Amino acid sequence: MQALEEATLACPHCGEPIVLLLDIASGTQSYIEDCEVCCQPIHVSLWIDHEQDDYHVDLRREQD
C-alpha cells in the first residue's frame, strides 16, 4: 500500500463523485473536507488495517 492513495467516492450531500487524496501513512484519522462539487462539509473517517494492507473510508454529512 502506498503512503498516498487516491479514492473516488460519492458525496453524501449531492451524490456526485469526488476524488479524495488519502494519507495512508498517517494511520487511522477523521477530518472535515468540503465537497469539490457542492462545497458542503463532509466528515471523512479513514481506518487503516495494516494486517490486511487495506483501508476503509466512510463519508458522512457534517453535523450542524
CHARMM-style PDB file with segment names, atoms N, HN, CA, C and O in Angstrom:
ATOM      1  N   MET     1       0.852  -1.173   0.000  1.00  0.00      PROA
ATOM      2  CA  MET     1       0.000   0.000   0.000  1.00  0.00      PROA
ATOM      3  C   MET     1       0.899   1.238   0.000  1.00  0.00      PROA
ATOM      4  O   MET     1       1.877   1.304   0.745  1.00  0.00      PROA
ATOM      5  N   GLN     2       0.562   2.213  -0.837  1.00  0.00      PROA
ATOM      6  HN  GLN     2      -0.233   2.160  -1.442  1.00  0.00      PROA
ATOM      7  CA  GLN     2       1.341   3.433  -0.941  1.00  0.00      PROA
ATOM      8  C   GLN     2       0.989   4.375   0.212  1.00  0.00      PROA
ATOM      9  O   GLN     2      -0.039   4.206   0.867  1.00  0.00      PROA
ATOM     10  N   ALA     3       1.858   5.380   0.456  1.00  0.00      PROA
ATOM     11  HN  ALA     3       2.693   5.518  -0.077  1.00  0.00      PROA
ATOM     12  CA  ALA     3       1.615   6.363   1.514  1.00  0.00      PROA
ATOM     13  C   ALA     3       0.404   7.225   1.193  1.00  0.00      PROA
ATOM     14  O   ALA     3      -0.351   7.589   2.094  1.00  0.00      PROA
ATOM     15  N   LEU     4       0.210   7.556  -0.078  1.00  0.00      PROA
ATOM     16  HN  LEU     4       0.823   7.260  -0.811  1.00  0.00      PROA
ATOM     17  CA  LEU     4      -0.949   8.336  -0.510  1.00  0.00      PROA
ATOM     18  C   LEU     4      -1.769   7.516  -1.487  1.00  0.00      PROA
ATOM     19  O   LEU     4      -1.236   6.924  -2.426  1.00  0.00      PROA
ATOM     20  N   GLU     5      -3.065   7.488  -1.255  1.00  0.00      PROA
ATOM     21  HN  GLU     5      -3.498   7.969  -0.492  1.00  0.00      PROA
ATOM     22  CA  GLU     5      -3.984   6.762  -2.130  1.00  0.00      PROA
ATOM     23  C   GLU     5      -5.049   7.727  -2.630  1.00  0.00      PROA
ATOM     24  O   GLU     5      -5.532   8.567  -1.871  1.00  0.00      PROA
ATOM     25  N   GLU     6      -5.413   7.615  -3.893  1.00  0.00      PROA
ATOM     26  HN  GLU     6      -5.020   6.934  -4.510  1.00  0.00      PROA
ATOM     27  CA  GLU     6      -6.493   8.408  -4.462  1.00  0.00      PROA
ATOM     28  C   GLU     6      -7.754   7.550  -4.478  1.00  0.00      PROA
ATOM     29  O   GLU     6      -7.752   6.430  -4.989  1.00  0.00      PROA
ATOM     30  N   ALA     7      -8.831   8.091  -3.910  1.00  0.00      PROA
ATOM     31  HN  ALA     7      -8.833   9.001  -3.494  1.00  0.00      PROA
ATOM     32  CA  ALA     7     -10.092   7.354  -3.853  1.00  0.00      PROA
ATOM     33  C   ALA     7     -11.203   8.207  -4.449  1.00  0.00      PROA
ATOM     34  O   ALA     7     -11.308   9.394  -4.141  1.00  0.00      PROA
ATOM     35  N   THR     8     -12.029   7.611  -5.298  1.00  0.00      PROA
ATOM     36  HN  THR     8     -11.943   6.647  -5.548  1.00  0.00      PROA
ATOM     37  CA  THR     8     -13.192   8.286  -5.855  1.00  0.00      PROA
ATOM     38  C   THR     8     -14.423   7.743  -5.141  1.00  0.00      PROA
ATOM     39  O   THR     8     -14.728   6.552  -5.212  1.00  0.00      PROA
ATOM     40  N   LEU     9     -15.125   8.640  -4.452  1.00  0.00      PROA
ATOM     41  HN  LEU     9     -14.877   9.607  -4.394  1.00  0.00      PROA
ATOM     42  CA  LEU     9     -16.278   8.268  -3.639  1.00  0.00      PROA
ATOM     43  C   LEU     9     -17.429   9.224  -3.929  1.00  0.00      PROA
ATOM     44  O   LEU     9     -17.228  10.256  -4.569  1.00  0.00      PROA
ATOM     45  N   ALA    10     -18.620   8.894  -3.471  1.00  0.00      PROA
ATOM     46  HN  ALA    10     -18.783   8.055  -2.952  1.00  0.00      PROA
ATOM     47  CA  ALA    10     -19.800   9.748  -3.683  1.00  0.00      PROA
ATOM     48  C   ALA    10     -19.980  10.692  -2.502  1.00  0.00      PROA
ATOM     49  O   ALA    10     -19.885  10.278  -1.347  1.00  0.00      PROA
ATOM     50  N   CYS    11     -20.236  11.945  -2.794  1.00  0.00      PROA
ATOM     51  HN  CYS    11     -20.313  12.281  -3.733  1.00  0.00      PROA
ATOM     52  CA  CYS    11     -20.516  12.940  -1.758  1.00  0.00      PROA
ATOM     53  C   CYS    11     -21.818  12.556  -1.055  1.00  0.00      PROA
ATOM     54  O   CYS    11     -22.798  12.231  -1.724  1.00  0.00      PROA
ATOM     55  N   PRO    12     -21.851  12.587   0.283  1.00  0.00      PROA
ATOM     56  CA  PRO    12     -23.083  12.248   0.993  1.00  0.00      PROA
ATOM     57  C   PRO    12     -24.157  13.339   0.893  1.00  0.00      PROA
ATOM     58  O   PRO    12     -25.302  13.112   1.285  1.00  0.00      PROA
ATOM     59  N   HSD    13     -23.801  14.513   0.376  1.00  0.00      PROA
ATOM     60  HN  HSD    13     -22.871  14.697   0.058  1.00  0.00      PROA
ATOM     61  CA  HSD    13     -24.770  15.603   0.207  1.00  0.00      PROA
ATOM     62  C   HSD    13     -25.400  15.572  -1.187  1.00  0.00      PROA
ATOM     63  O   HSD    13     -26.620  15.478  -1.320  1.00  0.00      PROA
ATOM     64  N   CYS    14     -24.565  15.651  -2.219  1.00  0.00      PROA
ATOM     65  HN  CYS    14     -23.574  15.727  -2.111  1.00  0.00      PROA
ATOM     66  CA  CYS    14     -25.083  15.784  -3.589  1.00  0.00      PROA
ATOM     67  C   CYS    14     -25.019  14.484  -4.394  1.00  0.00      PROA
ATOM     68  O   CYS    14     -25.636  14.387  -5.454  1.00  0.00      PROA
ATOM     69  N   GLY    15     -24.280  13.486  -3.903  1.00  0.00      PROA
ATOM     70  HN  GLY    15     -23.778  13.565  -3.042  1.00  0.00      PROA
ATOM     71  CA  GLY    15     -24.194  12.205  -4.589  1.00  0.00      PROA
ATOM     72  C   GLY    15     -23.214  12.163  -5.748  1.00  0.00      PROA
ATOM     73  O   GLY    15     -23.021  11.113  -6.361  1.00  0.00      PROA
ATOM     74  N   GLU    16     -22.593  13.302  -6.054  1.00  0.00      PROA
ATOM     75  HN  GLU    16     -22.750  14.154  -5.555  1.00  0.00      PROA
ATOM     76  CA  GLU    16     -21.633  13.349  -7.160  1.00  0.00      PROA
ATOM     77  C   GLU    16     -20.318  12.677  -6.764  1.00  0.00      PROA
ATOM     78  O   GLU    16     -19.951  12.689  -5.589  1.00  0.00      PROA
ATOM     79  N   PRO    17     -19.607  12.091  -7.730  1.00  0.00      PROA
ATOM     80  CA  PRO    17     -18.301  11.514  -7.414  1.00  0.00      PROA
ATOM     81  C   PRO    17     -17.283  12.608  -7.098  1.00  0.00      PROA
ATOM     82  O   PRO    17     -17.202  13.623  -7.790  1.00  0.00      PROA
ATOM     83  N   ILE    18     -16.506  12.376  -6.032  1.00  0.00      PROA
ATOM     84  HN  ILE    18     -16.572  11.551  -5.470  1.00  0.00      PROA
ATOM     85  CA  ILE    18     -15.436  13.295  -5.656  1.00  0.00      PROA
ATOM     86  C   ILE    18     -14.162  12.487  -5.457  1.00  0.00      PROA
ATOM     87  O   ILE    18     -14.216  11.311  -5.098  1.00  0.00      PROA
ATOM     88  N   VAL    19     -13.030  13.111  -5.689  1.00  0.00      PROA
ATOM     89  HN  VAL    19     -12.986  14.066  -5.981  1.00  0.00      PROA
ATOM     90  CA  VAL    19     -11.743  12.448  -5.541  1.00  0.00      PROA
ATOM     91  C   VAL    19     -11.082  12.947  -4.258  1.00  0.00      PROA
ATOM     92  O   VAL    19     -10.907  14.150  -4.063  1.00  0.00      PROA
ATOM     93  N   LEU    20     -10.718  12.006  -3.389  1.00  0.00      PROA
ATOM     94  HN  LEU    20     -10.859  11.029  -3.547  1.00  0.00      PROA
ATOM     95  CA  LEU    20     -10.018  12.336  -2.150  1.00  0.00      PROA
ATOM     96  C   LEU    20      -8.615  11.759  -2.204  1.00  0.00      PROA
ATOM     97  O   LEU    20      -8.420  10.634  -2.665  1.00  0.00      PROA
ATOM     98  N   LEU    21      -7.641  12.520  -1.738  1.00  0.00      PROA
ATOM     99  HN  LEU    21      -7.800  13.434  -1.364  1.00  0.00      PROA
ATOM    100  CA  LEU    21      -6.268  12.045  -1.607  1.00  0.00      PROA
ATOM    101  C   LEU    21      -6.093  11.639  -0.152  1.00  0.00      PROA
ATOM    102  O   LEU    21      -6.094  12.493   0.735  1.00  0.00      PROA
ATOM    103  N   LEU    22      -5.943  10.348   0.103  1.00  0.00      PROA
ATOM    104  HN  LEU    22      -5.942   9.654  -0.617  1.00  0.00      PROA
ATOM    105  CA  LEU    22      -5.885   9.808   1.459  1.00  0.00      PROA
ATOM    106  C   LEU    22      -4.439   9.585   1.879  1.00  0.00      PROA
ATOM    107  O   LEU    22      -3.663   8.962   1.156  1.00  0.00      PROA
ATOM    108  N   ASP    23      -4.084  10.099   3.053  1.00  0.00      PROA
ATOM    109  HN  ASP    23      -4.715  10.605   3.641  1.00  0.00      PROA
ATOM    110  CA  ASP    23      -2.738   9.947   3.608  1.00  0.00      PROA
ATOM    111  C   ASP    23      -2.713   8.679   4.459  1.00  0.00      PROA
ATOM    112  O   ASP    23      -2.936   8.729   5.668  1.00  0.00      PROA
ATOM    113  N   ILE    24      -2.442   7.557   3.822  1.00  0.00      PROA
ATOM    114  HN  ILE    24      -2.260   7.517   2.839  1.00  0.00      PROA
ATOM    115  CA  ILE    24      -2.461   6.252   4.481  1.00  0.00      PROA
ATOM    116  C   ILE    24      -1.372   6.151   5.540  1.00  0.00      PROA
ATOM    117  O   ILE    24      -1.571   5.500   6.566  1.00  0.00      PROA
ATOM    118  N   ALA    25      -0.231   6.779   5.312  1.00  0.00      PROA
ATOM    119  HN  ALA    25      -0.069   7.307   4.479  1.00  0.00      PROA
ATOM    120  CA  ALA    25       0.912   6.696   6.226  1.00  0.00      PROA
ATOM    121  C   ALA    25       0.608   7.314   7.586  1.00  0.00      PROA
ATOM    122  O   ALA    25       1.258   6.968   8.572  1.00  0.00      PROA
ATOM    123  N   SER    26      -0.369   8.223   7.661  1.00  0.00      PROA
ATOM    124  HN  SER    26      -0.897   8.503   6.860  1.00  0.00      PROA
ATOM    125  CA  SER    26      -0.707   8.883   8.929  1.00  0.00      PROA
ATOM    126  C   SER    26      -1.598   8.027   9.823  1.00  0.00      PROA
ATOM    127  O   SER    26      -1.878   8.412  10.958  1.00  0.00      PROA
ATOM    128  N   GLY    27      -2.042   6.888   9.340  1.00  0.00      PROA
ATOM    129  HN  GLY    27      -1.814   6.575   8.418  1.00  0.00      PROA
ATOM    130  CA  GLY    27      -2.853   5.986  10.142  1.00  0.00      PROA
ATOM    131  C   GLY    27      -4.321   6.381  10.180  1.00  0.00      PROA
ATOM    132  O   GLY    27      -4.773   7.227   9.408  1.00  0.00      PROA
ATOM    133  N   THR    28      -5.058   5.753  11.093  1.00  0.00      PROA
ATOM    134  HN  THR    28      -4.691   5.066  11.720  1.00  0.00      PROA
ATOM    135  CA  THR    28      -6.484   5.996  11.244  1.00  0.00      PROA
ATOM    136  C   THR    28      -6.713   7.451  11.623  1.00  0.00      PROA
ATOM    137  O   THR    28      -6.007   7.997  12.470  1.00  0.00      PROA
ATOM    138  N   GLN    29      -7.708   8.080  10.987  1.00  0.00      PROA
ATOM    139  HN  GLN    29      -8.282   7.636  10.299  1.00  0.00      PROA
ATOM    140  CA  GLN    29      -7.936   9.508  11.207  1.00  0.00      PROA
ATOM    141  C   GLN    29      -9.358   9.905  10.833  1.00  0.00      PROA
ATOM    142  O   GLN    29     -10.055   9.186  10.118  1.00  0.00      PROA
ATOM    143  N   SER    30      -9.769  11.066  11.332  1.00  0.00      PROA
ATOM    144  HN  SER    30      -9.203  11.650  11.913  1.00  0.00      PROA
ATOM    145  CA  SER    30     -11.051  11.695  10.986  1.00  0.00      PROA
ATOM    146  C   SER    30     -10.786  13.166  10.733  1.00  0.00      PROA
ATOM    147  O   SER    30     -10.007  13.797  11.447  1.00  0.00      PROA
ATOM    148  N   TYR    31     -11.435  13.709   9.716  1.00  0.00      PROA
ATOM    149  HN  TYR    31     -12.068  13.196   9.136  1.00  0.00      PROA
ATOM    150  CA  TYR    31     -11.264  15.124   9.402  1.00  0.00      PROA
ATOM    151  C   TYR    31     -12.440  15.596   8.561  1.00  0.00      PROA
ATOM    152  O   TYR    31     -13.244  14.794   8.085  1.00  0.00      PROA
ATOM    153  N   ILE    32     -12.527  16.914   8.387  1.00  0.00      PROA
ATOM    154  HN  ILE    32     -11.874  17.565   8.773  1.00  0.00      PROA
ATOM    155  CA  ILE    32     -13.580  17.542   7.595  1.00  0.00      PROA
ATOM    156  C   ILE    32     -12.980  18.024   6.283  1.00  0.00      PROA
ATOM    157  O   ILE    32     -11.929  18.665   6.262  1.00  0.00      PROA
ATOM    158  N   GLU    33     -13.666  17.705   5.188  1.00  0.00      PROA
ATOM    159  HN  GLU    33     -14.520  17.185   5.206  1.00  0.00      PROA
ATOM    160  CA  GLU    33     -13.244  18.173   3.863  1.00  0.00      PROA
ATOM    161  C   GLU    33     -14.488  18.620   3.103  1.00  0.00      PROA
ATOM    162  O   GLU    33     -15.528  17.965   3.164  1.00  0.00      PROA
ATOM    163  N   ASP    34     -14.379  19.731   2.391  1.00  0.00      PROA
ATOM    164  HN  ASP    34     -13.534  20.263   2.341  1.00  0.00      PROA
ATOM    165  CA  ASP    34     -15.512  20.229   1.610  1.00  0.00      PROA
ATOM    166  C   ASP    34     -15.620  19.488   0.289  1.00  0.00      PROA
ATOM    167  O   ASP    34     -14.614  19.167  -0.343  1.00  0.00      PROA
ATOM    168  N   CYS    35     -16.864  19.219  -0.124  1.00  0.00      PROA
ATOM    169  HN  CYS    35     -17.681  19.480   0.389  1.00  0.00      PROA
ATOM    170  CA  CYS    35     -17.120  18.591  -1.419  1.00  0.00      PROA
ATOM    171  C   CYS    35     -16.653  19.537  -2.522  1.00  0.00      PROA
ATOM    172  O   CYS    35     -16.944  20.732  -2.474  1.00  0.00      PROA
ATOM    173  N   GLU    36     -15.946  19.023  -3.498  1.00  0.00      PROA
ATOM    174  HN  GLU    36     -15.710  18.052  -3.537  1.00  0.00      PROA
ATOM    175  CA  GLU    36     -15.455  19.844  -4.605  1.00  0.00      PROA
ATOM    176  C   GLU    36     -16.569  20.218  -5.585  1.00  0.00      PROA
ATOM    177  O   GLU    36     -16.365  21.069  -6.451  1.00  0.00      PROA
ATOM    178  N   VAL    37     -17.743  19.592  -5.459  1.00  0.00      PROA
ATOM    179  HN  VAL    37     -17.908  18.901  -4.755  1.00  0.00      PROA
ATOM    180  CA  VAL    37     -18.870  19.884  -6.346  1.00  0.00      PROA
ATOM    181  C   VAL    37     -19.860  20.847  -5.682  1.00  0.00      PROA
ATOM    182  O   VAL    37     -20.154  21.906  -6.237  1.00  0.00      PROA
ATOM    183  N   CYS    38     -20.382  20.487  -4.488  1.00  0.00      PROA
ATOM    184  HN  CYS    38     -20.144  19.627  -4.038  1.00  0.00      PROA
ATOM    185  CA  CYS    38     -21.419  21.296  -3.839  1.00  0.00      PROA
ATOM    186  C   CYS    38     -20.904  22.149  -2.679  1.00  0.00      PROA
ATOM    187  O   CYS    38     -21.655  22.940  -2.108  1.00  0.00      PROA
ATOM    188  N   CYS    39     -19.634  21.990  -2.334  1.00  0.00      PROA
ATOM    189  HN  CYS    39     -19.024  21.348  -2.798  1.00  0.00      PROA
ATOM    190  CA  CYS    39     -18.963  22.783  -1.281  1.00  0.00      PROA
ATOM    191  C   CYS    39     -19.487  22.533   0.132  1.00  0.00      PROA
ATOM    192  O   CYS    39     -19.163  23.296   1.042  1.00  0.00      PROA
ATOM    193  N   GLN    40     -20.287  21.487   0.342  1.00  0.00      PROA
ATOM    194  HN  GLN    40     -20.551  20.866  -0.397  1.00  0.00      PROA
ATOM    195  CA  GLN    40     -20.781  21.157   1.681  1.00  0.00      PROA
ATOM    196  C   GLN    40     -19.692  20.410   2.456  1.00  0.00      PROA
ATOM    197  O   GLN    40     -18.908  19.676   1.854  1.00  0.00      PROA
ATOM    198  N   PRO    41     -19.630  20.585   3.788  1.00  0.00      PROA
ATOM    199  CA  PRO    41     -18.618  19.890   4.590  1.00  0.00      PROA
ATOM    200  C   PRO    41     -18.931  18.403   4.734  1.00  0.00      PROA
ATOM    201  O   PRO    41     -20.076  18.015   4.964  1.00  0.00      PROA
ATOM    202  N   ILE    42     -17.901  17.588   4.595  1.00  0.00      PROA
ATOM    203  HN  ILE    42     -16.971  17.904   4.407  1.00  0.00      PROA
ATOM    204  CA  ILE    42     -18.022  16.132   4.696  1.00  0.00      PROA
ATOM    205  C   ILE    42     -17.116  15.660   5.825  1.00  0.00      PROA
ATOM    206  O   ILE    42     -15.948  16.042   5.898  1.00  0.00      PROA
ATOM    207  N   HSD    43     -17.662  14.825   6.706  1.00  0.00      PROA
ATOM    208  HN  HSD    43     -18.611  14.514   6.647  1.00  0.00      PROA
ATOM    209  CA  HSD    43     -16.858  14.207   7.758  1.00  0.00      PROA
ATOM    210  C   HSD    43     -16.255  12.926   7.181  1.00  0.00      PROA
ATOM    211  O   HSD    43     -16.971  11.972   6.877  1.00  0.00      PROA
ATOM    212  N   VAL    44     -14.934  12.919   7.036  1.00  0.00      PROA
ATOM    213  HN  VAL    44     -14.352  13.693   7.283  1.00  0.00      PROA
ATOM    214  CA  VAL    44     -14.212  11.786   6.463  1.00  0.00      PROA
ATOM    215  C   VAL    44     -13.600  10.972   7.600  1.00  0.00      PROA
ATOM    216  O   VAL    44     -12.870  11.521   8.426  1.00  0.00      PROA
ATOM    217  N   SER    45     -13.886   9.675   7.654  1.00  0.00      PROA
ATOM    218  HN  SER    45     -14.478   9.229   6.983  1.00  0.00      PROA
ATOM    219  CA  SER    45     -13.269   8.769   8.614  1.00  0.00      PROA
ATOM    220  C   SER    45     -12.480   7.730   7.829  1.00  0.00      PROA
ATOM    221  O   SER    45     -13.014   7.073   6.935  1.00  0.00      PROA
ATOM    222  N   LEU    46     -11.215   7.591   8.170  1.00  0.00      PROA
ATOM    223  HN  LEU    46     -10.782   8.124   8.896  1.00  0.00      PROA
ATOM    224  CA  LEU    46     -10.319   6.660   7.483  1.00  0.00      PROA
ATOM    225  C   LEU    46      -9.767   5.674   8.506  1.00  0.00      PROA
ATOM    226  O   LEU    46      -9.158   6.076   9.497  1.00  0.00      PROA
ATOM    227  N   TRP    47      -9.981   4.389   8.265  1.00  0.00      PROA
ATOM    228  HN  TRP    47     -10.476   4.063   7.460  1.00  0.00      PROA
ATOM    229  CA  TRP    47      -9.452   3.330   9.120  1.00  0.00      PROA
ATOM    230  C   TRP    47      -8.416   2.552   8.329  1.00  0.00      PROA
ATOM    231  O   TRP    47      -8.648   2.179   7.179  1.00  0.00      PROA
ATOM    232  N   ILE    48      -7.278   2.313   8.949  1.00  0.00      PROA
ATOM    233  HN  ILE    48      -7.090   2.617   9.884  1.00  0.00      PROA
ATOM    234  CA  ILE    48      -6.185   1.573   8.319  1.00  0.00      PROA
ATOM    235  C   ILE    48      -6.107   0.186   8.939  1.00  0.00      PROA
ATOM    236  O   ILE    48      -6.096   0.052  10.163  1.00  0.00      PROA
ATOM    237  N   ASP    49      -6.054  -0.842   8.105  1.00  0.00      PROA
ATOM    238  HN  ASP    49      -6.064  -0.733   7.111  1.00  0.00      PROA
ATOM    239  CA  ASP    49      -5.863  -2.224   8.551  1.00  0.00      PROA
ATOM    240  C   ASP    49      -4.494  -2.666   8.041  1.00  0.00      PROA
ATOM    241  O   ASP    49      -4.359  -3.121   6.906  1.00  0.00      PROA
ATOM    242  N   HSD    50      -3.477  -2.525   8.899  1.00  0.00      PROA
ATOM    243  HN  HSD    50      -3.587  -2.155   9.821  1.00  0.00      PROA
ATOM    244  CA  HSD    50      -2.110  -2.854   8.490  1.00  0.00      PROA
ATOM    245  C   HSD    50      -1.916  -4.359   8.284  1.00  0.00      PROA
ATOM    246  O   HSD    50      -1.096  -4.773   7.465  1.00  0.00      PROA
ATOM    247  N   GLU    51      -2.664  -5.167   9.020  1.00  0.00      PROA
ATOM    248  HN  GLU    51      -3.331  -4.831   9.685  1.00  0.00      PROA
ATOM    249  CA  GLU    51      -2.540  -6.618   8.872  1.00  0.00      PROA
ATOM    250  C   GLU    51      -2.993  -7.077   7.495  1.00  0.00      PROA
ATOM    251  O   GLU    51      -2.375  -7.958   6.898  1.00  0.00      PROA
ATOM    252  N   GLN    52      -4.073  -6.483   6.987  1.00  0.00      PROA
ATOM    253  HN  GLN    52      -4.575  -5.768   7.472  1.00  0.00      PROA
ATOM    254  CA  GLN    52      -4.607  -6.844   5.682  1.00  0.00      PROA
ATOM    255  C   GLN    52      -4.061  -5.946   4.574  1.00  0.00      PROA
ATOM    256  O   GLN    52      -4.378  -6.142   3.401  1.00  0.00      PROA
ATOM    257  N   ASP    53      -3.229  -4.948   4.951  1.00  0.00      PROA
ATOM    258  HN  ASP    53      -2.971  -4.789   5.904  1.00  0.00      PROA
ATOM    259  CA  ASP    53      -2.694  -3.977   3.992  1.00  0.00      PROA
ATOM    260  C   ASP    53      -3.835  -3.341   3.204  1.00  0.00      PROA
ATOM    261  O   ASP    53      -3.816  -3.290   1.974  1.00  0.00      PROA
ATOM    262  N   ASP    54      -4.838  -2.852   3.956  1.00  0.00      PROA
ATOM    263  HN  ASP    54      -4.854  -2.893   4.955  1.00  0.00      PROA
ATOM    264  CA  ASP    54      -6.053  -2.300   3.351  1.00  0.00      PROA
ATOM    265  C   ASP    54      -6.538  -1.113   4.175  1.00  0.00      PROA
ATOM    266  O   ASP    54      -6.022  -0.851   5.261  1.00  0.00      PROA
ATOM    267  N   TYR    55      -7.523  -0.403   3.659  1.00  0.00      PROA
ATOM    268  HN  TYR    55      -7.942  -0.616   2.776  1.00  0.00      PROA
ATOM    269  CA  TYR    55      -8.120   0.722   4.378  1.00  0.00      PROA
ATOM    270  C   TYR    55      -9.611   0.794   4.062  1.00  0.00      PROA
ATOM    271  O   TYR    55     -10.087   0.211   3.088  1.00  0.00      PROA
ATOM    272  N   HSD    56     -10.339   1.527   4.912  1.00  0.00      PROA
ATOM    273  HN  HSD    56      -9.953   2.001   5.704  1.00  0.00      PROA
ATOM    274  CA  HSD    56     -11.774   1.735   4.728  1.00  0.00      PROA
ATOM    275  C   HSD    56     -12.055   3.213   4.940  1.00  0.00      PROA
ATOM    276  O   HSD    56     -11.537   3.815   5.881  1.00  0.00      PROA
ATOM    277  N   VAL    57     -12.875   3.807   4.068  1.00  0.00      PROA
ATOM    278  HN  VAL    57     -13.295   3.318   3.303  1.00  0.00      PROA
ATOM    279  CA  VAL    57     -13.234   5.214   4.164  1.00  0.00      PROA
ATOM    280  C   VAL    57     -14.741   5.328   4.315  1.00  0.00      PROA
ATOM    281  O   VAL    57     -15.496   4.668   3.601  1.00  0.00      PROA
ATOM    282  N   ASP    58     -15.180   6.171   5.250  1.00  0.00      PROA
ATOM    283  HN  ASP    58     -14.567   6.707   5.830  1.00  0.00      PROA
ATOM    284  CA  ASP    58     -16.596   6.435   5.469  1.00  0.00      PROA
ATOM    285  C   ASP    58     -16.815   7.934   5.332  1.00  0.00      PROA
ATOM    286  O   ASP    58     -16.127   8.723   5.981  1.00  0.00      PROA
ATOM    287  N   LEU    59     -17.769   8.336   4.492  1.00  0.00      PROA
ATOM    288  HN  LEU    59     -18.328   7.696   3.965  1.00  0.00      PROA
ATOM    289  CA  LEU    59     -18.113   9.747   4.307  1.00  0.00      PROA
ATOM    290  C   LEU    59     -19.508   9.986   4.865  1.00  0.00      PROA
ATOM    291  O   LEU    59     -20.445   9.250   4.553  1.00  0.00      PROA
ATOM    292  N   ARG    60     -19.639  11.013   5.686  1.00  0.00      PROA
ATOM    293  HN  ARG    60     -18.878  11.610   5.938  1.00  0.00      PROA
ATOM    294  CA  ARG    60     -20.941  11.371   6.262  1.00  0.00      PROA
ATOM    295  C   ARG    60     -21.134  12.872   6.204  1.00  0.00      PROA
ATOM    296  O   ARG    60     -20.175  13.641   6.140  1.00  0.00      PROA
ATOM    297  N   ARG    61     -22.389  13.269   6.226  1.00  0.00      PROA
ATOM    298  HN  ARG    61     -23.169  12.644   6.277  1.00  0.00      PROA
ATOM    299  CA  ARG    61     -22.707  14.695   6.302  1.00  0.00      PROA
ATOM    300  C   ARG    61     -22.197  15.239   7.629  1.00  0.00      PROA
ATOM    301  O   ARG    61     -22.386  14.604   8.667  1.00  0.00      PROA
ATOM    302  N   GLU    62     -21.556  16.398   7.614  1.00  0.00      PROA
ATOM    303  HN  GLU    62     -21.402  16.914   6.771  1.00  0.00      PROA
ATOM    304  CA  GLU    62     -21.106  17.040   8.839  1.00  0.00      PROA
ATOM    305  C   GLU    62     -22.314  17.548   9.599  1.00  0.00      PROA
ATOM    306  O   GLU    62     -23.193  18.177   9.009  1.00  0.00      PROA
ATOM    307  N   GLN    63     -22.378  17.291  10.894  1.00  0.00      PROA
ATOM    308  HN  GLN    63     -21.664  16.781  11.374  1.00  0.00      PROA
ATOM    309  CA  GLN    63     -23.487  17.727  11.732  1.00  0.00      PROA
ATOM    310  C   GLN    63     -23.377  19.218  12.004  1.00  0.00      PROA
ATOM    311  O   GLN    63     -22.276  19.740  12.183  1.00  0.00      PROA
ATOM    312  N   ASP    64     -24.503  19.900  12.035  1.00  0.00      PROA
ATOM    313  HN  ASP    64     -25.397  19.476  11.889  1.00  0.00      PROA
ATOM    314  CA  ASP    64     -24.523  21.341  12.318  1.00  0.00      PROA
ATOM    315  C   ASP    64     -24.186  21.597  13.769  1.00  0.00      PROA
ATOM    316  OT1 ASP    64     -24.152  22.749  14.201  1.00  0.00      PROA
TER     317      ASP     64
END
